[in-house]
Amino acid sequence: MSWLVYLVAERRIHGVSIEDLREDIKHTEDQHKTALSITEFIEKKGDEEWADGILQDLGPWLMVQLADAANFFETTRKYVAQNLVPIYSTSSFLPLPSTTSEGNS
C-alpha cells in the first residue's frame, strides 16, 4: 500500500515531461534496442510473430516443469489415498479406495 502511495506521490511531484515521452518513443521505435516491457516487445516483433520466439525458448523448459508438477501431484494423490483416507473414512470429501476386487466373492 505504501508503495502505491509513493508511486502516486512521485508522479504528482515529478510528472512526465515531454522529453521523457520523446525518449520513450525513440526507444520504442529503435528496433535494435532491447524491449523494456511486454507491450514494447510485441510492438517490435509484430502482432503475429512475437510468441514464436518465446515458445521456442521456453517450450522445452516448460515441458520439464509440467512433467515435474504432474509427478508431484500424482505422488501426493497416492500418498493421500494410502495414508490419509483410512483416517477420514467417514468423510465424503475423499473417495475411498476399493478394497475388494470384483472377481473375488
JORANOR-V698520 format. One record per residue. RES is the residue in one letter. SS is DSSP state (hx for helix, st for strand, lp for the rest). PSI is psi in radians with two decimals (999 if undefined). BURIAL is b if it has 24 or more other C-alpha atoms within 12 Angstrom, else e. Layout:
BEGIN
RES&SS&PSI&BURIAL + RES&SS&PSI&BURIAL
END
This chain:
BEGIN
M&lp&-0.75&e + S&hx&-0.55&e + W&hx&-0.73&e + L&hx&-0.74&e + V&hx&-0.73&e + Y&hx&-0.80&e + L&hx&-0.76&e + V&hx&-0.76&e + A&hx&-0.75&e + E&hx&-0.71&e + R&hx&-0.63&e + R&hx&-0.70&e + I&hx&-0.90&e + H&hx&-0.68&e + G&lp&3.10&e + V&lp&2.09&e + S&lp&2.93&e + I&hx&-0.64&e + E&hx&-0.70&e + D&hx&-0.75&e + L&hx&-0.71&e + R&hx&-0.75&e + E&hx&-0.73&e + D&hx&-0.74&e + I&hx&-0.74&e + K&hx&-0.72&e + H&hx&-0.72&e + T&hx&-0.69&b + E&hx&-0.37&e + D&lp&1.94&e + Q&lp&-0.30&e + H&lp&-0.20&e + K&lp&2.65&e + T&lp&2.38&e + A&lp&2.44&e + L&lp&-0.15&e + S&lp&2.87&e + I&hx&-0.60&e + T&hx&-0.75&e + E&hx&-0.66&e + F&hx&-0.80&b + I&hx&-0.70&e + E&hx&-0.67&e + K&hx&-0.67&b + K&hx&-0.41&b + G&lp&2.66&e + D&lp&-0.57&e + E&lp&-0.56&e + E&lp&0.13&e + W&hx&-0.52&e + A&hx&-0.36&e + D&hx&-0.83&e + G&hx&-0.70&e + I&hx&-0.77&e + L&hx&-0.64&e + Q&hx&-0.65&e + D&hx&-0.73&e + L&hx&-0.30&e + G&hx&-1.01&e + P&hx&-0.74&e + W&hx&-0.72&e + L&hx&-0.63&e + M&hx&-0.68&e + V&hx&-0.76&e + Q&hx&-0.70&e + L&hx&-0.72&e + A&hx&-0.72&e + D&hx&-0.72&e + A&hx&-0.71&e + A&hx&-0.74&e + N&hx&-0.72&e + F&hx&-0.82&e + F&hx&-0.61&e + E&hx&-0.76&e + T&hx&-0.74&e + T&hx&-0.74&e + R&hx&-0.74&e + K&hx&-0.70&e + Y&hx&-0.79&e + V&hx&-0.74&e + A&hx&-0.63&e + Q&hx&-0.64&e + N&hx&-0.60&e + L&hx&-0.38&e + V&lp&-0.73&e + P&lp&-0.51&e + I&lp&-0.71&e + Y&lp&0.68&e + S&lp&-0.40&e + T&lp&-0.13&e + S&lp&2.53&e + S&lp&0.11&e + F&lp&-0.67&e + L&lp&2.36&e + P&lp&2.43&e + L&lp&2.42&e + P&lp&2.59&e + S&lp&2.20&e + T&lp&-0.28&e + T&lp&2.51&e + S&lp&2.70&e + E&lp&-0.44&e + G&lp&-0.46&e + N&lp&2.46&e + S&lp&999&e
END
